[in-house]
Amino acid sequence: MEWFYQLPGVETLDSAEAFFRFFSVPYETQELQACNLTVLSEFHRRLRAAVPLRNSLELAPDADWQLARRLLAESYQSKRSGALS
């Protein structure tokens, strides 16, 4: 996950809302407040699992940001669809 922490600005993120704003992922405020720990935990799990995927990418200048954005959106959607408890 070292690649994730090297994204400029990530180290300043201090809340679920900050992550969603940083990665431009749309969210419902009340919904996120109710499940932010679950979503961020799932996001962390997906980031760790993405290492092989990331290593196979042709790295465009914003590839890491795009990958993290996609994983955050997927984490939120999985909670919204009821896949997470």
ChimeraX attribute file (.defattr): number of C-alpha atoms within 10 A of each C-alpha:
attribute: neighborCount
match mode: 1-to-1
recipient: residues
	/A:1	12
	/A:2	9
	/A:3	12
	/A:4	16
	/A:5	10
	/A:6	12
	/A:7	13
	/A:8	9
	/A:9	9
	/A:10	15
	/A:11	10
	/A:12	10
	/A:13	13
	/A:14	9
	/A:15	12
	/A:16	16
	/A:17	18
	/A:18	13
	/A:19	18
	/A:20	18
	/A:21	13
	/A:22	15
	/A:23	18
	/A:24	12
	/A:25	15
	/A:26	11
	/A:27	14
	/A:28	8
	/A:29	10
	/A:30	9
	/A:31	12
	/A:32	19
	/A:33	12
	/A:34	10
	/A:35	17
	/A:36	18
	/A:37	13
	/A:38	16
	/A:39	24
	/A:40	18
	/A:41	13
	/A:42	20
	/A:43	21
	/A:44	17
	/A:45	13
	/A:46	17
	/A:47	20
	/A:48	13
	/A:49	12
	/A:50	16
	/A:51	14
	/A:52	9
	/A:53	10
	/A:54	17
	/A:55	9
	/A:56	9
	/A:57	11
	/A:58	8
	/A:59	10
	/A:60	9
	/A:61	8
	/A:62	9
	/A:63	13
	/A:64	17
	/A:65	19
	/A:66	13
	/A:67	18
	/A:68	22
	/A:69	19
	/A:70	16
	/A:71	19
	/A:72	24
	/A:73	19
	/A:74	17
	/A:75	22
	/A:76	25
	/A:77	15
	/A:78	15
	/A:79	18
	/A:80	14
	/A:81	8
	/A:82	8
	/A:83	9
	/A:84	14
	/A:85	7
